[in-house]
Structures are given as C-alpha cells and as structure tokens.
Amino acid sequence: MPTAPAGAVFDGGGLTLAGMMPTAPVDPCRCPVCGSANACAMAASPPSAEPCWCTRVQLSQQLLQKVPLAARDKACICQACVQADQARA
C-alpha cells in the first residue's frame, strides 16, 4: 500500500506538500464538501445574469471549515450540504 510523503496533507482535492499546488484542480461546478454538482450560477456556462443562490444564504463557520483550502473562494457549497448543515443547527 503506497504511503504519502512526509509533509503531505490531504485537503480534499488531493495530496499536497507544504507550499505546493494540489494534485487535482478545483472544479467550480462541484461542491467542495461532498463532490456533487453545486448548481452555481456563476460557474455555469454561460454564466447566469442572476446571482448564485448561495449569495442569499448564511453559511455556518462549521460548514465553511469543511471546505478544503484549495477550494476556498473557488467553488460553491451545494444546497444539499447547506440544508443538511442548517438542519443540524
């Protein structure tokens, strides 16, 4: 079984070494928490003239902390993850 190199960190997007880029690019159309399609209006092709649904919801700190560093400010959390987090609150 292969092992990760010393200093490697799993950030949800692949193994990274301190100061290096992630092994897998962030897909702005996928939820960085669960990997499902996130229905982001801004990542759609072509982008929607309407703001994304996520601009109208409040996200908890606990949910935001689940987003890997590499995906922060690059991919929306999906509605299912937001709703599940709100149901736990």
N, C-alpha and C positions, 0 to 999 in steps of 0.2 A: 504494500500500500504506500503510495507516494506521500511525502510529508511536505509541509510548507517550509520555505526557507526561513531562517532566523530573521526576526523583524517583520515578517509578513503579517498582515491584518486582513481578515475577511470583512469587507464593508458592504456586502450585499450585491456588489457589482463585480466581484472577483477579488482575487488576492492582490494586495498592493504592498509595496515596500515603502517605508517611510520616505516621503519626498518624491515618490514616483507616481505615474498615472495609473489608473485602474486598468485591469486587463480587458474589461468589456466596456464599450461605450454606453452611456446612459441613453435609453430610448425615451424621448419626451412623451410618447404616446402610451407608455406603460407606467402603472403605479409603482413607485419605488419601494413600497411596503410589501405588496402581495404579488406584483408582476402582471396583474390583469390590465386590460385596456382601461385607460383613465378618462376617456371622453373629454379630453382637454380641448377646448375651443381654440386656444392659441397654437396648439401643436397640430391641429387638423390641416389637411391640405385640400383646398386652400384654407388659410386661417379664417375663422369666423369674424364678422364685423362686430358681433356681440361679445361682451366679456365672458370669460370662462365661468362656469358655475361655481368654481372654487373661490372666486373673488368675493362671493356673497355668503360664505360660511366662516364660522370661527373654528379654528383648529386648536386642539389642546396641545400643551407642551409635551405631554406623554406621546402623542401621536407624531408630532414633529421630530421627536428624538429617535423615532424608529426609521426615519429616512437616512439612508447611508450618506456620508459626507459627500461622496462623488455625485450624488443625485440632487443635492440641495440646490434650490433655485433653477433646476433644470427639468424637473418632471413633477406633474401634479399627482397628489394622492387621489385614488379613486373614491367615488361616492360610497361604495360598499365599505371601505375601510373607515371613512369618516363616520358613516352611520353606525358601524359596529363600535367605534370609539365613543360616540355620543351615547349609545345605549348602555355602555359600561359606567358612564359618569353618574 
